[in-house]
Amino acid sequence: MNSPVEEPLAQSLSDITRRSGIAALFSAGLTGDGHHWELRSAAGELLAVTARVHKGGRGAQAFRKVLSLTGLDAGNDIHAELRGAQGRVLARISSTNAAPAIVTILDDAGALVAKSIRDKTLLLKVKHPDKFVVVDAEDQVTCSVDCESDPPWQVLDGDGALIGELLAGKPGPTLSPTWTDWLDPKWGLSVATYAHGQHLGIADSQQYTAVAHGGPSDRQSTVLALLPLLAGLSY
């Protein structure tokens, strides 16, 4: 007997942002287009999932979908919807591989909820010390994360006070196939392409979790809840 498919529970974005201890877990699909992130509560409940979408006209969308299916769009900008219960679109997300690298989360009405900014060089290399900041709709810094060292990382508010920690775990797959994969060169290339198409964010990790310290404000709680997703989608 097949086990029932787990369905997301969140009816709105606030069903996620009012919670603490949110984790973003990467789930690999059969193809690059099926890769997605799950947002889970501290108790493990599935709240929402991301789904890739493609921009442009019908022809451009079809072309980009083919690239993502084959894993050949690795490094391209990412556009996704965050979907909750009954497939309801709770937010729209874009991640640009640029200098700086920016992840934007808009609510279902198109209003900015949070935007993360990570400095890069013109060659798209990380600037050191490595850090990213998150700003709100008023372009005010809500938090910053210094990720130069190994996680966990401290999450500081705009005044430099500690409001939480960002944890990363479960490292991503190696981008180099094993020697047994290369016994069949076509299979070896397939393995490498599939792994390379798994974008795993700041720490190349399959899981990010944000833990609040003290009593963060409502604005800070919203950002902390979305921080794991911002970290996972950032270039």
Rosetta blueprint (number, residue, H / E / L):
1 M L
2 N L
3 S L
4 P L
5 V L
6 E L
7 E L
8 P L
9 L L
10 A L
11 Q L
12 S L
13 L L
14 S H
15 D H
16 I H
17 T H
18 R L
19 R L
20 S L
21 G L
22 I L
23 A E
24 A E
25 L E
26 F E
27 S E
28 A L
29 G L
30 L L
31 T L
32 G H
33 D H
34 G H
35 H L
36 H E
37 W E
38 E E
39 L E
40 R E
41 S L
42 A L
43 A L
44 G L
45 E L
46 L E
47 L E
48 A E
49 V E
50 T E
51 A E
52 R E
53 V L
54 H L
55 K L
56 G L
57 G L
58 R H
59 G H
60 A H
61 Q H
62 A H
63 F H
64 R H
65 K H
66 V H
67 L H
68 S H
69 L H
70 T H
71 G L
72 L L
73 D L
74 A L
75 G L
76 N L
77 D L
78 I E
79 H E
80 A E
81 E E
82 L E
83 R E
84 G L
85 A H
86 Q H
87 G H
88 R L
89 V E
90 L E
91 A E
92 R E
93 I E
94 S E
95 S E
96 T E
97 N L
98 A L
99 A L
100 P L
101 A E
102 I E
103 V E
104 T E
105 I E
106 L E
107 D E
108 D L
109 A L
110 G L
111 A L
112 L E
113 V E
114 A E
115 K E
116 S E
117 I E
118 R E
119 D L
120 K E
121 T L
122 L L
123 L L
124 L L
125 K L
126 V E
127 K L
128 H L
129 P L
130 D L
131 K E
132 F E
133 V E
134 V E
135 V E
136 D L
137 A L
138 E L
139 D L
140 Q L
141 V E
142 T E
143 C E
144 S E
145 V E
146 D E
147 C L
148 E L
149 S L
150 D L
151 P L
152 P L
153 W E
154 Q E
155 V E
156 L E
157 D L
158 G L
159 D L
160 G L
161 A L
162 L E
163 I E
164 G E
165 E E
166 L E
167 L E
168 A E
169 G E
170 K E
171 P E
172 G L
173 P L
174 T L
175 L L
176 S L
177 P L
178 T L
179 W L
180 T L
181 D H
182 W H
183 L H
184 D L
185 P H
186 K H
187 W H
188 G H
189 L H
190 S H
191 V H
192 A H
193 T H
194 Y H
195 A H
196 H H
197 G L
198 Q L
199 H L
200 L L
201 G L
202 I L
203 A L
204 D L
205 S E
206 Q E
207 Q E
208 Y E
209 T E
210 A E
211 V E
212 A E
213 H L
214 G L
215 G L
216 P L
217 S L
218 D H
219 R H
220 Q H
221 S H
222 T H
223 V H
224 L H
225 A H
226 L H
227 L H
228 P H
229 L H
230 L H
231 A H
232 G H
233 L H
234 S L
235 Y L
